[in-house]
Amino acid sequence: MSWDRDLKQFIRDNRASTNEILQETIRRVGRDLNRFTPIDEGDLISDWTVIVRNRELTTESPPIKQRTTARRRLDEASKQVKWDDIVIFLNEDSAAVPIEFGHSKQAPQGVSRLAARRVRKHLRGTIAKVNKVRRGKVAAAAVAAKKRRQRLTLER
């Protein structure tokens, strides 16, 4: 199966826990973007914006300039995400594009591309864990059904 089909099937099968998993994933992306941004203070770190349902979730007045405050703001935005939302992380600072494409010694692999690779790996692991649990539950149910059938056969 392809990655897209696996993810869509996972969402269909696990709607109850999908919001929770998605919010944790968005929180991870926000934290990775924050952590991989090579500057601790200033516009580059404070310009990370989360847009969901065509609404900017991370706007604050006055603008924040510190890494820890930016991280808290991204964490709060992640709590508002639901499973069918389209989430956009955006940084409109003029230094963001050159840094993304390797013009920084502190972030030679970029910022958002690195965060995307890490979140994809995290999601694959999460899906594998949930599927393993599901398979275990299905196997346990099959064993229980077999025992019930055997018991009914013996009673007859």
C-alpha positions in Angstrom: 0.0 0.0 0.0 1.1 3.6 -0.6 1.7 6.1 2.2 -1.5 8.1 1.2 -3.7 5.1 1.2 -2.3 3.8 4.6 -2.9 7.2 6.2 -6.5 7.5 4.8 -7.3 4.0 5.9 -5.9 4.7 9.3 -8.0 7.8 9.7 -11.2 5.9 8.6 -10.5 3.1 11.1 -9.5 5.2 14.0 -11.6 8.3 14.0 -11.9 8.4 17.8 -8.2 8.8 18.4 -7.4 10.6 15.2 -7.9 14.1 16.6 -5.6 13.4 19.5 -2.9 12.0 17.2 -3.3 14.9 14.8 -3.0 17.5 17.6 0.1 15.8 18.9 1.6 15.7 15.4 0.9 19.3 14.8 2.4 20.1 18.2 5.5 18.2 17.1 5.8 20.0 13.8 5.5 23.4 15.6 8.1 22.4 18.1 10.4 21.1 15.4 10.0 24.3 13.4 10.7 26.3 16.5 13.7 24.2 17.5 15.3 24.0 14.0 15.0 27.8 13.3 18.6 28.8 13.8 17.9 32.2 15.5 16.8 32.3 19.1 15.2 35.8 19.1 13.7 38.1 16.5 11.3 38.1 13.6 12.4 34.8 12.1 11.4 32.8 15.2 8.3 34.9 15.9 6.9 34.8 12.4 5.9 31.2 12.4 2.2 31.2 11.8 -0.4 28.3 11.9 -3.4 28.7 9.6 -6.4 26.4 10.0 -9.7 26.8 8.3 -8.5 30.0 6.6 -7.9 31.5 10.1 -4.6 32.5 11.5 -4.3 30.9 14.9 -1.0 32.3 16.1 -1.4 36.1 15.8 -0.6 38.0 18.9 -0.2 41.7 19.7 2.4 42.8 20.5 4.6 40.4 18.4 6.6 38.0 20.4 10.4 37.7 19.9 11.5 34.8 22.1 11.7 31.1 21.2 9.9 29.8 24.3 6.9 32.1 23.9 6.7 31.2 20.2 6.7 27.5 21.2 3.8 28.0 23.6 1.9 29.9 21.0 2.3 27.1 18.5 1.3 24.5 21.1 -1.9 26.4 21.8 -2.7 26.6 18.1 -2.3 22.8 17.8 -5.1 22.2 20.3 -7.7 23.7 17.9 -7.0 21.3 15.0 -9.5 18.6 14.0 -8.9 15.6 11.8 -10.4 17.0 8.6 -8.6 20.4 8.8 -5.9 21.6 6.4 -3.1 23.0 8.4 -0.5 25.5 7.0 2.7 26.5 8.7 4.0 29.7 7.3 6.9 32.0 7.9 6.9 35.2 5.9 10.2 36.6 7.2 12.6 37.5 4.4 15.3 35.2 5.8 13.1 32.1 5.9 13.5 31.1 2.2 17.3 31.3 2.1 17.6 29.4 5.4 15.2 26.7 4.1 17.5 26.1 1.1 20.8 25.7 3.0 22.2 29.2 3.3 22.7 28.9 7.0 25.4 26.9 8.7 23.2 26.3 11.7 20.4 24.8 9.6 22.1 23.3 6.5 19.1 20.9 5.9 16.5 23.7 6.2 13.8 24.0 8.8 10.4 22.9 7.4 11.8 20.1 5.2 13.5 18.6 8.2 10.4 19.0 10.4 8.3 17.3 7.6 10.7 14.3 7.4 10.6 13.9 11.2 6.8 14.1 11.4 6.3 11.6 8.6 8.6 9.2 10.5 6.6 9.8 13.7 3.3 9.2 11.9 4.5 6.0 10.3 5.5 4.7 13.8 2.2 5.8 15.3 0.2 4.1 12.6 2.2 0.9 13.0 1.6 0.9 16.8 -2.1 1.5 16.4 -2.4 -1.2 13.7 -0.5 -3.6 15.9 -2.8 -3.0 18.8 -5.8 -3.4 16.4 -4.5 -6.6 15.0 -3.9 -7.9 18.5 -7.5 -7.1 19.5 -8.8 -8.8 16.3 -6.7 -11.9 17.0 -7.9 -12.0 20.6 -11.5 -11.7 19.5 -11.0 -14.5 17.0 -9.6 -16.7 19.7 -12.5 -15.9 22.0 -15.0 -16.7 19.2 -13.3 -20.0 18.5 -13.5 -20.9 22.2 -17.2 -20.0 22.3 -17.8 -22.2 19.2 -15.9 -25.1 20.8 -17.9 -24.7 24.1 -21.2 -24.7 22.2 -20.1 -27.8 20.2 -19.3 -29.6 23.5 -22.6 -28.7 25.1 -24.5 -30.2 22.3 
